[in-house]
């Protein structure tokens, strides 16, 4: 299923990302420092405009 988007899951991922970030008391800028993911990309992920890549899933491993 290469290239298939499922907006429902992308939006759910973004919502959860924002929830976790805020629960840790982090700004997008602080999350960028920790992960190396640009703040613009973080915002797009949180709004469900972009789906996460495999790199995003494995950042903490």
Sine and cosine of phi, psi and omega as CSV:
sin_phi,cos_phi,sin_psi,cos_psi,sin_omega,cos_omega
0.00,0.00,0.67,0.74,-0.01,-1.00
-0.87,0.49,0.73,-0.68,0.06,-1.00
0.99,0.15,0.03,1.00,0.00,-1.00
-1.00,0.07,0.79,-0.61,0.03,-1.00
-0.97,-0.24,0.63,-0.78,0.13,-0.99
-0.85,-0.53,0.99,-0.10,-0.11,-0.99
-0.83,0.56,-0.54,0.84,0.01,-1.00
-0.86,0.51,-0.72,0.69,-0.03,-1.00
-0.97,0.26,-0.56,0.83,0.04,-1.00
-0.91,0.42,-0.69,0.72,0.03,-1.00
-0.92,0.40,-0.63,0.78,0.03,-1.00
-0.90,0.43,-0.66,0.76,0.05,-1.00
-0.86,0.51,-0.74,0.67,-0.01,-1.00
-0.87,0.49,-0.68,0.73,0.02,-1.00
-0.88,0.48,-0.68,0.73,0.01,-1.00
-0.94,0.35,-0.62,0.79,0.05,-1.00
-0.86,0.51,-0.74,0.68,0.01,-1.00
-0.89,0.46,-0.68,0.73,0.00,-1.00
-0.86,0.50,-0.72,0.70,0.00,-1.00
-0.92,0.39,-0.70,0.72,0.00,-1.00
-0.85,0.53,-0.73,0.68,-0.02,-1.00
-0.93,0.37,-0.59,0.81,0.01,-1.00
-0.91,0.41,-0.43,0.90,0.06,-1.00
-1.00,0.04,-0.06,1.00,0.00,-1.00
0.95,0.31,0.51,0.86,-0.05,-1.00
-0.98,-0.20,0.60,-0.80,0.18,-0.98
-1.00,0.05,0.19,-0.98,0.07,-1.00
-0.88,0.47,-0.60,0.80,0.00,-1.00
-0.90,0.43,-0.65,0.76,0.03,-1.00
-0.92,0.38,-0.62,0.78,0.04,-1.00
-0.91,0.41,-0.58,0.81,0.07,-1.00
-0.88,0.48,-0.69,0.72,0.01,-1.00
-0.87,0.49,-0.62,0.78,-0.04,-1.00
-0.96,0.27,-0.68,0.74,-0.16,-0.99
-0.98,-0.18,-0.41,0.91,-0.10,-1.00
0.99,0.13,0.09,1.00,0.04,-1.00
-1.00,-0.01,0.79,-0.61,-0.03,-1.00
-0.82,0.57,0.59,-0.81,-0.02,-1.00
-0.86,0.51,-0.56,0.83,0.03,-1.00
-0.90,0.43,-0.65,0.76,0.03,-1.00
-0.92,0.39,-0.65,0.76,0.04,-1.00
-0.86,0.51,-0.71,0.70,0.02,-1.00
-0.87,0.49,-0.69,0.72,0.02,-1.00
-0.89,0.45,-0.64,0.77,0.04,-1.00
-0.89,0.46,-0.73,0.68,-0.04,-1.00
-0.90,0.43,-0.55,0.84,0.02,-1.00
-0.99,0.12,-0.10,1.00,0.00,-1.00
0.97,0.23,0.32,0.95,0.03,-1.00
-0.99,0.13,-0.40,0.92,0.00,-1.00
-0.74,-0.67,0.58,-0.81,0.10,-1.00
-1.00,0.02,0.44,-0.90,0.01,-1.00
-0.95,0.31,0.52,-0.85,0.11,-0.99
-1.00,-0.03,0.16,-0.99,0.05,-1.00
-0.86,0.51,-0.55,0.83,0.01,-1.00
-0.85,0.53,-0.66,0.75,-0.01,-1.00
-0.88,0.48,-0.66,0.75,-0.04,-1.00
-0.92,0.39,-0.50,0.87,-0.11,-0.99
-0.97,-0.24,0.25,0.97,-0.05,-1.00
-0.86,0.51,-0.61,0.79,-0.09,-1.00
-1.00,-0.09,0.20,0.98,-0.02,-1.00
-0.95,-0.31,0.00,0.00,0.00,0.00
